Amino acid sequence: MIVEDIAADHLWDDYRALASAHGLRSCWSTPIFDRQRNVLGTFALYFREPARPSARHQTLIDVATHVAAIAITKQREADERRRAEDEIRRREAQLAEAQQVAQLGSYEWDVATNSVSRSLELLKDLKAPLRGIAGYAQELDRRHRAGLDERALVCIDRILTATRNLDQLIEDLLQYSRLDAETPTPRDIDLSAVV
């Protein structure tokens, strides 16, 4: 767009006072386009006297807008690349943090697994003395039942019940510990029957 005399052009009414304050009388402006013909901005030249560009001036303006388009496009690409690199760095940091948490979790899992393994070994070790206690209580009940008073018989019954319960609890815990080693096998389930 060429405005030879801002003071005489009615399209510039809003800018006339501003242009006059700076002593500007003429404006040559042209849009700056990217490769897809999107407007990136405007290249404008202002003059203190009314002026019209020559063919040589127009060529210089075209070259200047082309150079400006390249510079703006490259800057936007650089900004976009910088944002993408920042996003990659952010995600890499999140991944590193997740890996640290996973390693810590793995370490804690190993510690917990070792602790459980030791506990399971202790449970297995408890079964032998438990069988001994139950065996002696059964022998007392079998051989000496007739000579025991009511209180002794109640105690023997309680010992036998407690040893059976404890033995079942140990077996349940051992069975539960084996579940981790089992590989689940898929099977069809009739949901209607379940409901």
Backbone as JSON Lines, residues from 0, in Angstrom:
{"i":0,"aa":"M","n":[0.85,-1.17,0.0],"ca":[0.0,0.0,0.0],"c":[0.9,1.24,0.0]}
{"i":1,"aa":"I","n":[0.54,2.17,-0.81],"ca":[1.32,3.41,-0.91],"c":[0.41,4.58,-0.56]}
{"i":2,"aa":"V","n":[0.83,5.33,0.42],"ca":[0.11,6.56,0.78],"c":[1.09,7.7,0.52]}
{"i":3,"aa":"E","n":[0.84,8.41,-0.58],"ca":[1.78,9.49,-0.97],"c":[1.72,10.65,-0.01]}
{"i":4,"aa":"D","n":[0.5,10.95,0.5],"ca":[0.37,12.08,1.42],"c":[-0.62,11.72,2.52]}
{"i":5,"aa":"I","n":[-0.1,11.4,3.7],"ca":[-0.94,11.0,4.82],"c":[-1.93,12.09,5.18]}
{"i":6,"aa":"A","n":[-1.52,13.33,5.07],"ca":[-2.39,14.46,5.43],"c":[-3.6,14.52,4.52]}
{"i":7,"aa":"A","n":[-3.51,14.03,3.29],"ca":[-4.61,14.15,2.34],"c":[-5.43,12.86,2.22]}
{"i":8,"aa":"D","n":[-4.97,11.73,2.8],"ca":[-5.65,10.44,2.64],"c":[-6.62,10.22,3.8]}
{"i":9,"aa":"H","n":[-7.92,10.07,3.5],"ca":[-8.94,9.93,4.55],"c":[-8.83,8.6,5.3]}
{"i":10,"aa":"L","n":[-8.18,7.57,4.72],"ca":[-8.02,6.29,5.43],"c":[-7.07,6.42,6.63]}
{"i":11,"aa":"W","n":[-6.29,7.5,6.65],"ca":[-5.32,7.68,7.71],"c":[-5.77,8.71,8.75]}
{"i":12,"aa":"D","n":[-7.05,8.98,8.83],"ca":[-7.55,9.99,9.77],"c":[-7.09,9.71,11.2]}
{"i":13,"aa":"D","n":[-7.13,8.44,11.61],"ca":[-6.76,8.1,12.99],"c":[-5.27,8.31,13.25]}
{"i":14,"aa":"Y","n":[-4.44,8.23,12.2],"ca":[-2.99,8.32,12.37],"c":[-2.43,9.71,11.99]}
{"i":15,"aa":"R","n":[-3.29,10.56,11.46],"ca":[-2.82,11.85,10.94],"c":[-2.11,12.65,12.04]}
{"i":16,"aa":"A","n":[-2.7,12.75,13.22],"ca":[-2.1,13.54,14.3],"c":[-0.76,12.94,14.73]}
{"i":17,"aa":"L","n":[-0.71,11.62,14.84],"ca":[0.53,10.95,15.22],"c":[1.61,11.16,14.16]}
{"i":18,"aa":"A","n":[1.22,10.99,12.89],"ca":[2.18,11.19,11.79],"c":[2.66,12.63,11.76]}
{"i":19,"aa":"S","n":[1.74,13.57,11.96],"ca":[2.1,14.99,11.94],"c":[3.04,15.33,13.09]}
{"i":20,"aa":"A","n":[2.81,14.72,14.27],"ca":[3.66,14.98,15.43],"c":[5.1,14.55,15.17]}
{"i":21,"aa":"H","n":[5.27,13.55,14.33],"ca":[6.61,13.05,14.01],"c":[7.12,13.56,12.67]}
{"i":22,"aa":"G","n":[6.34,14.39,12.05],"ca":[6.76,14.99,10.78],"c":[6.71,14.03,9.6]}
{"i":23,"aa":"L","n":[5.82,13.03,9.65],"ca":[5.74,12.04,8.58],"c":[4.62,12.43,7.6]}
{"i":24,"aa":"R","n":[4.93,12.31,6.28],"ca":[3.94,12.71,5.27],"c":[3.57,11.57,4.32]}
{"i":25,"aa":"S","n":[4.48,10.57,4.18],"ca":[4.24,9.52,3.19],"c":[4.59,8.15,3.79]}
{"i":26,"aa":"C","n":[3.87,7.1,3.33],"ca":[4.1,5.75,3.85],"c":[4.02,4.75,2.69]}
{"i":27,"aa":"W","n":[5.01,3.91,2.63],"ca":[4.99,2.76,1.71],"c":[4.99,1.51,2.6]}
{"i":28,"aa":"S","n":[3.99,0.68,2.45],"ca":[3.96,-0.55,3.26],"c":[3.54,-1.74,2.4]}
{"i":29,"aa":"T","n":[4.07,-2.87,2.75],"ca":[3.74,-4.11,2.04],"c":[3.74,-5.26,3.03]}
{"i":30,"aa":"P","n":[2.83,-6.21,2.89],"ca":[2.79,-7.34,3.83],"c":[3.98,-8.27,3.63]}
{"i":31,"aa":"I","n":[4.35,-8.92,4.71],"ca":[5.42,-9.93,4.68],"c":[4.72,-11.29,4.76]}
{"i":32,"aa":"F","n":[4.93,-12.12,3.71],"ca":[4.28,-13.43,3.64],"c":[5.3,-14.55,3.87]}
{"i":33,"aa":"D","n":[4.8,-15.66,4.46],"ca":[5.64,-16.85,4.52],"c":[5.42,-17.67,3.25]}
{"i":34,"aa":"R","n":[5.99,-18.87,3.18],"ca":[5.88,-19.68,1.97],"c":[4.45,-20.09,1.66]}
{"i":35,"aa":"Q","n":[3.62,-20.2,2.69],"ca":[2.22,-20.58,2.5],"c":[1.31,-19.37,2.3]}
{"i":36,"aa":"R","n":[1.91,-18.24,2.11],"ca":[1.19,-16.97,1.89],"c":[0.4,-16.52,3.13]}
{"i":37,"aa":"N","n":[0.87,-16.9,4.32],"ca":[0.32,-16.38,5.57],"c":[1.04,-15.08,5.88]}
{"i":38,"aa":"V","n":[0.29,-14.1,6.36],"ca":[0.88,-12.8,6.67],"c":[1.66,-12.9,7.98]}
{"i":39,"aa":"L","n":[2.93,-12.53,7.92],"ca":[3.79,-12.55,9.1],"c":[3.88,-11.17,9.75]}
{"i":40,"aa":"G","n":[3.64,-10.14,8.97],"ca":[3.77,-8.77,9.46],"c":[3.72,-7.8,8.3]}
{"i":41,"aa":"T","n":[4.17,-6.61,8.54],"ca":[4.16,-5.56,7.52],"c":[5.51,-4.86,7.51]}
{"i":42,"aa":"F","n":[6.01,-4.61,6.32],"ca":[7.23,-3.83,6.14],"c":[6.79,-2.43,5.71]}
{"i":43,"aa":"A","n":[7.17,-1.41,6.47],"ca":[6.7,-0.05,6.15],"c":[7.88,0.93,6.18]}
{"i":44,"aa":"L","n":[7.83,1.87,5.24],"ca":[8.79,2.97,5.18],"c":[8.01,4.27,5.26]}
{"i":45,"aa":"Y","n":[8.47,5.19,6.1],"ca":[7.82,6.5,6.25],"c":[8.79,7.58,5.76]}
{"i":46,"aa":"F","n":[8.21,8.62,5.17],"ca":[9.02,9.73,4.64],"c":[8.45,11.04,5.16]}
{"i":47,"aa":"R","n":[9.32,12.05,5.22],"ca":[8.9,13.38,5.71],"c":[8.27,14.21,4.6]}
{"i":48,"aa":"E","n":[8.39,13.76,3.37],"ca":[7.8,14.47,2.23],"c":[6.9,13.5,1.48]}
{"i":49,"aa":"P","n":[5.87,13.97,0.8],"ca":[5.08,13.08,-0.05],"c":[5.98,12.41,-1.08]}
{"i":50,"aa":"A","n":[5.83,11.09,-1.24],"ca":[6.72,10.38,-2.15],"c":[6.01,9.16,-2.74]}
{"i":51,"aa":"R","n":[6.47,8.78,-3.92],"ca":[5.97,7.57,-4.58],"c":[7.19,6.73,-4.94]}
{"i":52,"aa":"P","n":[7.16,5.39,-4.67],"ca":[8.35,4.58,-4.94],"c":[8.56,4.36,-6.44]}
{"i":53,"aa":"S","n":[9.81,4.36,-6.82],"ca":[10.17,4.05,-8.2],"c":[10.25,2.52,-8.34]}
{"i":54,"aa":"A","n":[10.49,2.03,-9.54],"ca":[10.63,0.59,-9.78],"c":[11.82,0.05,-8.98]}
{"i":55,"aa":"R","n":[12.88,0.84,-8.91],"ca":[14.06,0.43,-8.14],"c":[13.71,0.33,-6.65]}
{"i":56,"aa":"H","n":[12.96,1.34,-6.16],"ca":[12.53,1.3,-4.75],"c":[11.65,0.06,-4.5]}
{"i":57,"aa":"Q","n":[10.74,-0.23,-5.43],"ca":[9.84,-1.37,-5.26],"c":[10.63,-2.69,-5.2]}
{"i":58,"aa":"T","n":[11.67,-2.78,-6.02],"ca":[12.52,-3.98,-6.01],"c":[13.21,-4.11,-4.66]}
{"i":59,"aa":"L","n":[13.73,-2.99,-4.12],"ca":[14.37,-3.02,-2.81],"c":[13.39,-3.43,-1.71]}
{"i":60,"aa":"I","n":[12.16,-2.91,-1.82],"ca":[11.13,-3.27,-0.83],"c":[10.81,-4.76,-0.92]}
{"i":61,"aa":"D","n":[10.69,-5.29,-2.16],"ca":[10.42,-6.72,-2.34],"c":[11.52,-7.57,-1.74]}
{"i":62,"aa":"V","n":[12.78,-7.17,-1.99],"ca":[13.91,-7.9,-1.43],"c":[13.89,-7.82,0.09]}
{"i":63,"aa":"A","n":[13.62,-6.65,0.64],"ca":[13.59,-6.47,2.09],"c":[12.48,-7.32,2.73]}
{"i":64,"aa":"T","n":[11.29,-7.36,2.1],"ca":[10.21,-8.18,2.67],"c":[10.54,-9.67,2.57]}
{"i":65,"aa":"H","n":[11.21,-10.06,1.49],"ca":[11.6,-11.46,1.34],"c":[12.62,-11.84,2.43]}
{"i":66,"aa":"V","n":[13.61,-10.99,2.64],"ca":[14.61,-11.24,3.67],"c":[13.95,-11.26,5.06]}
{"i":67,"aa":"A","n":[13.01,-10.32,5.29],"ca":[12.3,-10.28,6.57],"c":[11.48,-11.56,6.76]}
{"i":68,"aa":"A","n":[10.84,-12.04,5.69],"ca":[10.05,-13.28,5.79],"c":[10.94,-14.45,6.17]}
{"i":69,"aa":"I","n":[12.1,-14.53,5.54],"ca":[13.04,-15.62,5.86],"c":[13.49,-15.51,7.32]}
{"i":70,"aa":"A","n":[13.84,-14.3,7.75],"ca":[14.31,-14.1,9.12],"c":[13.22,-14.45,10.14]}
{"i":71,"aa":"I","n":[12.0,-13.98,9.88],"ca":[10.89,-14.26,10.82],"c":[10.6,-15.76,10.85]}
{"i":72,"aa":"T","n":[10.57,-16.4,9.68],"ca":[10.29,-17.84,9.6],"c":[11.37,-18.62,10.34]}
{"i":73,"aa":"K","n":[12.64,-18.26,10.11],"ca":[13.74,-18.97,10.79],"c":[13.67,-18.77,12.3]}
{"i":74,"aa":"Q","n":[13.31,-17.55,12.72],"ca":[13.19,-17.3,14.16],"c":[12.06,-18.13,14.76]}
{"i":75,"aa":"R","n":[10.93,-18.19,14.05],"ca":[9.81,-18.99,14.55],"c":[10.18,-20.48,14.6]}
{"i":76,"aa":"E","n":[10.89,-20.94,13.57],"ca":[11.34,-22.34,13.57],"c":[12.3,-22.6,14.72]}
{"i":77,"aa":"A","n":[13.2,-21.65,14.97],"ca":[14.15,-21.8,16.07],"c":[13.4,-21.81,17.41]}
{"i":78,"aa":"D","n":[12.41,-20.92,17.54],"ca":[11.61,-20.9,18.77],"c":[10.87,-22.22,18.95]}
{"i":79,"aa":"E","n":[10.29,-22.73,17.86],"ca":[9.56,-24.0,17.92],"c":[10.51,-25.15,18.26]}
{"i":80,"aa":"R","n":[11.7,-25.13,17.66],"ca":[12.7,-26.16,17.95],"c":[13.13,-26.08,19.41]}
{"i":81,"aa":"R","n":[13.32,-24.84,19.91],"ca":[13.71,-24.66,21.31],"c":[12.61,-25.18,22.25]}
{"i":82,"aa":"R","n":[11.34,-24.88,21.89],"ca":[10.23,-25.38,22.72],"c":[10.19,-26.91,22.68]}
{"i":83,"aa":"A","n":[10.41,-27.5,21.5],"ca":[10.41,-28.96,21.38],"c":[11.56,-29.56,22.19]}
{"i":84,"aa":"E","n":[12.74,-28.93,22.12],"ca":[13.9,-29.42,22.88],"c":[13.63,-29.3,24.38]}
{"i":85,"aa":"D","n":[13.01,-28.2,24.79],"ca":[12.67,-28.03,26.21],"c":[11.68,-29.12,26.64]}
{"i":86,"aa":"E","n":[10.72,-29.42,25.78],"ca":[9.74,-30.47,26.09],"c":[10.43,-31.83,26.18]}
{"i":87,"aa":"I","n":[11.37,-32.09,25.27],"ca":[12.11,-33.35,25.31],"c":[12.92,-33.43,26.61]}
{"i":88,"aa":"R","n":[13.6,-32.33,26.97],"ca":[14.38,-32.31,28.21],"c":[13.47,-32.54,29.43]}
{"i":89,"aa":"R","n":[12.29,-31.9,29.41],"ca":[11.34,-32.06,30.51],"c":[10.9,-33.52,30.63]}
{"i":90,"aa":"R","n":[10.59,-34.13,29.47],"ca":[10.15,-35.52,29.49],"c":[11.29,-36.46,29.87]}
{"i":91,"aa":"E","n":[12.51,-36.15,29.43],"ca":[13.66,-36.96,29.83],"c":[13.85,-36.89,31.34]}
{"i":92,"aa":"A","n":[13.67,-35.68,31.9],"ca":[13.8,-35.52,33.35],"c":[12.72,-36.33,34.07]}
{"i":93,"aa":"Q","n":[11.49,-36.29,33.53],"ca":[10.41,-37.07,34.13],"c":[10.71,-38.56,34.05]}
{"i":94,"aa":"L","n":[11.25,-38.99,32.9],"ca":[11.59,-40.41,32.72],"c":[12.69,-40.81,33.7]}
{"i":95,"aa":"A","n":[13.71,-39.95,33.82],"ca":[14.8,-40.24,34.76],"c":[14.27,-40.35,36.19]}
{"i":96,"aa":"E","n":[13.36,-39.44,36.53],"ca":[12.77,-39.46,37.87],"c":[11.95,-40.75,38.06]}
{"i":97,"aa":"A","n":[11.19,-41.11,37.02],"ca":[10.39,-42.34,37.1],"c":[11.3,-43.56,37.23]}
{"i":98,"aa":"Q","n":[12.43,-43.55,36.52],"ca":[13.37,-44.67,36.61],"c":[13.98,-44.75,38.01]}
{"i":99,"aa":"Q","n":[14.28,-43.58,38.6],"ca":[14.82,-43.58,39.96],"c":[13.79,-44.14,40.94]}
{"i":100,"aa":"V","n":[12.53,-43.71,40.75],"ca":[11.46,-44.22,41.62],"c":[11.31,-45.72,41.43]}
{"i":101,"aa":"A","n":[11.38,-46.17,40.15],"ca":[11.25,-47.6,39.86],"c":[12.4,-48.37,40.49]}
{"i":102,"aa":"Q","n":[13.63,-47.81,40.39],"ca":[14.78,-48.49,41.0],"c":[14.62,-48.56,42.52]}
{"i":103,"aa":"L","n":[14.16,-47.44,43.09],"ca":[13.93,-47.43,44.53],"c":[12.85,-48.44,44.89]}
{"i":104,"aa":"G","n":[11.77,-48.44,44.07],"ca":[10.69,-49.39,44.3],"c":[11.18,-50.81,44.16]}
{"i":105,"aa":"S","n":[12.05,-51.05,43.17],"ca":[12.61,-52.38,42.95],"c":[13.47,-52.78,44.15]}
{"i":106,"aa":"Y","n":[14.28,-51.83,44.64],"ca":[15.11,-52.11,45.82],"c":[14.22,-52.44,47.01]}
{"i":107,"aa":"E","n":[13.19,-51.61,47.22],"ca":[12.28,-51.86,48.34],"c":[11.56,-53.19,48.17]}
{"i":108,"aa":"W","n":[11.2,-53.5,46.91],"ca":[10.55,-54.78,46.64],"c":[11.49,-55.93,46.99]}
{"i":109,"aa":"D","n":[12.78,-55.8,46.58],"ca":[13.75,-56.85,46.9],"c":[13.9,-57.02,48.4]}
{"i":110,"aa":"V","n":[13.97,-55.89,49.11],"ca":[14.1,-55.96,50.58],"c":[12.87,-56.63,51.17]}
{"i":111,"aa":"A","n":[11.68,-56.23,50.68],"ca":[10.44,-56.83,51.19],"c":[10.38,-58.31,50.86]}
{"i":112,"aa":"T","n":[10.79,-58.67,49.63],"ca":[10.77,-60.07,49.22],"c":[11.72,-60.9,50.08]}
{"i":113,"aa":"N","n":[12.92,-60.36,50.34],"ca":[13.86,-61.07,51.2],"c":[13.31,-61.24,52.6]}
{"i":114,"aa":"S","n":[12.65,-60.18,53.08],"ca":[12.05,-60.25,54.41],"c":[10.95,-61.3,54.46]}
{"i":115,"aa":"V","n":[10.13,-61.33,53.41],"ca":[9.05,-62.32,53.35],"c":[9.64,-63.72,53.26]}
{"i":116,"aa":"S","n":[10.7,-63.87,52.46],"ca":[11.34,-65.19,52.33],"c":[11.84,-65.68,53.68]}
{"i":117,"aa":"R","n":[12.5,-64.78,54.41],"ca":[12.99,-65.17,55.75],"c":[11.82,-65.52,56.67]}
{"i":118,"aa":"S","n":[10.73,-64.75,56.54],"ca":[9.55,-65.03,57.37],"c":[8.95,-66.38,57.02]}
{"i":119,"aa":"L","n":[8.93,-66.71,55.72],"ca":[8.39,-68.01,55.3],"c":[9.24,-69.16,55.82]}
{"i":120,"aa":"E","n":[10.55,-68.97,55.78],"ca":[11.44,-70.0,56.33],"c":[11.18,-70.18,57.82]}
{"i":121,"aa":"L","n":[10.95,-69.06,58.52],"ca":[10.65,-69.14,59.94],"c":[9.33,-69.87,60.17]}
{"i":122,"aa":"L","n":[8.34,-69.59,59.3],"ca":[7.05,-70.27,59.43],"c":[7.22,-71.78,59.24]}
{"i":123,"aa":"K","n":[8.03,-72.17,58.24],"ca":[8.27,-73.6,58.01],"c":[8.97,-74.21,59.22]}
{"i":124,"aa":"D","n":[9.91,-73.46,59.79],"ca":[10.62,-73.95,60.98],"c":[9.69,-74.1,62.18]}
{"i":125,"aa":"L","n":[8.62,-73.29,62.24],"ca":[7.69,-73.36,63.38],"c":[6.8,-74.6,63.32]}
{"i":126,"aa":"K","n":[6.66,-75.17,62.13],"ca":[5.75,-76.31,61.99],"c":[6.24,-77.52,62.81]}
{"i":127,"aa":"A","n":[7.54,-77.76,62.86],"ca":[8.07,-78.93,63.59],"c":[7.75,-78.83,65.09]}
{"i":128,"aa":"P","n":[8.1,-77.7,65.77],"ca":[7.74,-77.64,67.2],"c":[6.23,-77.67,67.43]}
{"i":129,"aa":"L","n":[5.5,-77.11,66.49],"ca":[4.04,-77.11,66.62],"c":[3.5,-78.54,66.57]}
{"i":130,"aa":"R","n":[4.05,-79.35,65.66],"ca":[3.65,-80.76,65.58],"c":[4.01,-81.49,66.89]}
{"i":131,"aa":"G","n":[5.17,-81.12,67.45],"ca":[5.57,-81.73,68.72],"c":[4.59,-81.41,69.84]}
{"i":132,"aa":"I","n":[4.19,-80.13,69.92],"ca":[3.24,-79.72,70.97],"c":[1.93,-80.46,70.78]}
{"i":133,"aa":"A","n":[1.45,-80.51,69.52],"ca":[0.19,-81.2,69.25],"c":[0.32,-82.69,69.58]}
{"i":134,"aa":"G","n":[1.46,-83.29,69.24],"ca":[1.66,-84.72,69.51],"c":[1.64,-85.02,71.0]}
{"i":135,"aa":"Y","n":[2.34,-84.21,71.79],"ca":[2.35,-84.43,73.24],"c":[0.96,-84.22,73.85]}
{"i":136,"aa":"A","n":[0.25,-83.21,73.34],"ca":[-1.1,-82.97,73.86],"c":[-2.02,-84.14,73.51]}
{"i":137,"aa":"Q","n":[-1.89,-84.71,72.31],"ca":[-2.71,-85.86,71.93],"c":[-2.36,-87.09,72.77]}
{"i":138,"aa":"E","n":[-1.05,-87.27,73.05],"ca":[-0.63,-88.4,73.87],"c":[-1.18,-88.27,75.3]}
{"i":139,"aa":"L","n":[-1.12,-87.05,75.84],"ca":[-1.71,-86.82,77.17],"c":[-3.2,-87.15,77.15]}
{"i":140,"aa":"D","n":[-3.87,-86.72,76.1],"ca":[-5.32,-86.93,76.0],"c":[-5.61,-88.43,75.88]}
{"i":141,"aa":"R","n":[-4.82,-89.17,75.07],"ca":[-5.06,-90.59,74.84],"c":[-4.72,-91.45,76.08]}
{"i":142,"aa":"R","n":[-3.55,-91.22,76.66],"ca":[-3.05,-92.11,77.71],"c":[-3.55,-91.75,79.11]}
{"i":143,"aa":"H","n":[-3.76,-90.46,79.34],"ca":[-4.04,-90.03,80.73],"c":[-5.38,-89.34,80.89]}
{"i":144,"aa":"R","n":[-6.26,-89.47,79.9],"ca":[-7.55,-88.77,79.95],"c":[-8.33,-89.16,81.21]}
{"i":145,"aa":"A","n":[-8.35,-90.43,81.52],"ca":[-9.15,-90.9,82.66],"c":[-8.66,-90.31,83.99]}
{"i":146,"aa":"G","n":[-7.36,-90.04,84.11],"ca":[-6.82,-89.54,85.38],"c":[-6.78,-88.02,85.49]}
{"i":147,"aa":"L","n":[-7.21,-87.3,84.44],"ca":[-7.14,-85.83,84.46],"c":[-8.44,-85.22,84.94]}
{"i":148,"aa":"D","n":[-8.33,-84.13,85.66],"ca":[-9.54,-83.44,86.09],"c":[-10.12,-82.6,84.93]}
{"i":149,"aa":"E","n":[-11.26,-82.01,85.21],"ca":[-12.0,-81.23,84.18],"c":[-11.14,-80.1,83.62]}
{"i":150,"aa":"R","n":[-10.46,-79.38,84.45],"ca":[-9.63,-78.24,84.01],"c":[-8.5,-78.7,83.09]}
{"i":151,"aa":"A","n":[-7.85,-79.8,83.37],"ca":[-6.76,-80.33,82.54],"c":[-7.29,-80.75,81.18]}
{"i":152,"aa":"L","n":[-8.47,-81.35,81.15],"ca":[-9.07,-81.76,79.87],"c":[-9.4,-80.53,79.0]}
{"i":153,"aa":"V","n":[-9.91,-79.47,79.64],"ca":[-10.21,-78.22,78.9],"c":[-8.91,-77.65,78.33]}
{"i":154,"aa":"C","n":[-7.85,-77.68,79.12],"ca":[-6.56,-77.15,78.65],"c":[-6.03,-77.95,77.47]}
{"i":155,"aa":"I","n":[-6.15,-79.31,77.54],"ca":[-5.68,-80.14,76.43],"c":[-6.49,-79.83,75.17]}
{"i":156,"aa":"D","n":[-7.81,-79.7,75.32],"ca":[-8.66,-79.37,74.15],"c":[-8.25,-78.02,73.55]}
{"i":157,"aa":"R","n":[-7.98,-77.07,74.41],"ca":[-7.57,-75.74,73.92],"c":[-6.21,-75.79,73.22]}
{"i":158,"aa":"I","n":[-5.29,-76.57,73.78],"ca":[-3.97,-76.73,73.15],"c":[-4.13,-77.35,71.77]}
{"i":159,"aa":"L","n":[-4.92,-78.4,71.67],"ca":[-5.12,-79.07,70.38],"c":[-5.81,-78.15,69.37]}
{"i":160,"aa":"T","n":[-6.81,-77.39,69.82],"ca":[-7.51,-76.44,68.93],"c":[-6.56,-75.34,68.47]}
{"i":161,"aa":"A","n":[-5.77,-74.82,69.41],"ca":[-4.83,-73.73,69.07],"c":[-3.76,-74.22,68.1]}
{"i":162,"aa":"T","n":[-3.25,-75.44,68.31],"ca":[-2.22,-75.95,67.4],"c":[-2.8,-76.21,66.01]}
{"i":163,"aa":"R","n":[-4.04,-76.73,65.95],"ca":[-4.68,-76.92,64.63],"c":[-4.87,-75.57,63.93]}
{"i":164,"aa":"N","n":[-5.35,-74.57,64.66],"ca":[-5.57,-73.24,64.08],"c":[-4.25,-72.61,63.59]}
{"i":165,"aa":"L","n":[-3.22,-72.73,64.43],"ca":[-1.92,-72.16,64.06],"c":[-1.33,-72.9,62.85]}
{"i":166,"aa":"D","n":[-1.48,-74.23,62.83],"ca":[-0.99,-75.0,61.7],"c":[-1.73,-74.58,60.41]}
{"i":167,"aa":"Q","n":[-3.03,-74.4,60.52],"ca":[-3.8,-73.97,59.35],"c":[-3.39,-72.56,58.91]}
{"i":168,"aa":"L","n":[-3.15,-71.68,59.86],"ca":[-2.7,-70.32,59.53],"c":[-1.35,-70.35,58.81]}
{"i":169,"aa":"I","n":[-0.42,-71.17,59.3],"ca":[0.9,-71.29,58.65],"c":[0.73,-71.84,57.24]}
{"i":170,"aa":"E","n":[-0.1,-72.87,57.08],"ca":[-0.34,-73.43,55.74],"c":[-0.95,-72.4,54.8]}
{"i":171,"aa":"D","n":[-1.91,-71.62,55.31],"ca":[-2.53,-70.57,54.48],"c":[-1.5,-69.54,54.05]}
{"i":172,"aa":"L","n":[-0.63,-69.11,54.97],"ca":[0.4,-68.13,54.63],"c":[1.39,-68.69,53.61]}
{"i":173,"aa":"L","n":[1.77,-69.95,53.79],"ca":[2.68,-70.57,52.83],"c":[2.02,-70.7,51.46]}
{"i":174,"aa":"Q","n":[0.74,-71.08,51.44],"ca":[0.01,-71.18,50.18],"c":[-0.09,-69.8,49.52]}
{"i":175,"aa":"Y","n":[-0.36,-68.77,50.32],"ca":[-0.46,-67.41,49.79],"c":[0.88,-66.97,49.19]}
{"i":176,"aa":"S","n":[1.97,-67.34,49.84],"ca":[3.29,-66.95,49.34],"c":[3.6,-67.61,48.0]}
{"i":177,"aa":"R","n":[3.02,-68.77,47.75],"ca":[3.26,-69.47,46.49],"c":[2.49,-68.83,45.33]}
{"i":178,"aa":"L","n":[1.49,-68.04,45.63],"ca":[0.7,-67.41,44.56],"c":[1.54,-66.51,43.68]}
{"i":179,"aa":"D","n":[2.55,-65.85,44.28],"ca":[3.41,-64.94,43.52],"c":[4.2,-65.69,42.45]}
{"i":180,"aa":"A","n":[4.55,-66.94,42.73],"ca":[5.35,-67.71,41.78],"c":[4.49,-68.33,40.68]}
{"i":181,"aa":"E","n":[3.19,-68.42,40.9],"ca":[2.31,-69.03,39.91],"c":[2.05,-68.08,38.76]}
{"i":182,"aa":"T","n":[1.93,-68.65,37.57],"ca":[1.56,-67.86,36.39],"c":[0.06,-68.0,36.21]}
{"i":183,"aa":"P","n":[-0.64,-66.87,36.17],"ca":[-2.1,-66.98,36.02],"c":[-2.45,-67.55,34.64]}
{"i":184,"aa":"T","n":[-3.44,-68.42,34.65],"ca":[-3.92,-68.98,33.38],"c":[-5.33,-68.48,33.14]}
{"i":185,"aa":"P","n":[-5.55,-67.9,31.96],"ca":[-6.89,-67.37,31.68],"c":[-7.9,-68.51,31.49]}
{"i":186,"aa":"R","n":[-9.11,-68.28,31.91],"ca":[-10.18,-69.25,31.68],"c":[-11.49,-68.51,31.56]}
{"i":187,"aa":"D","n":[-12.43,-69.12,30.89],"ca":[-13.75,-68.52,30.72],"c":[-14.54,-68.62,32.0]}
{"i":188,"aa":"I","n":[-15.27,-67.55,32.31],"ca":[-16.1,-67.54,33.51],"c":[-17.51,-67.16,33.08]}
{"i":189,"aa":"D","n":[-18.47,-67.91,33.58],"ca":[-19.87,-67.61,33.28],"c":[-20.32,-66.52,34.25]}
{"i":190,"aa":"L","n":[-20.36,-65.28,33.76],"ca":[-20.7,-64.15,34.63],"c":[-22.12,-64.25,35.14]}
{"i":191,"aa":"S","n":[-23.02,-64.85,34.37],"ca":[-24.4,-65.0,34.83],"c":[-24.44,-65.84,36.09]}
{"i":192,"aa":"A","n":[-23.65,-66.91,36.11],"ca":[-23.6,-67.77,37.3],"c":[-23.0,-67.02,38.47]}
{"i":193,"aa":"V","n":[-21.98,-66.19,38.21],"ca":[-21.36,-65.42,39.29],"c":[-22.35,-64.44,39.88]}
{"i":194,"aa":"V","n":[-23.09,-63.75,38.99],"ca":[-24.07,-62.77,39.44],"c":[-25.19,-63.48,40.18]}
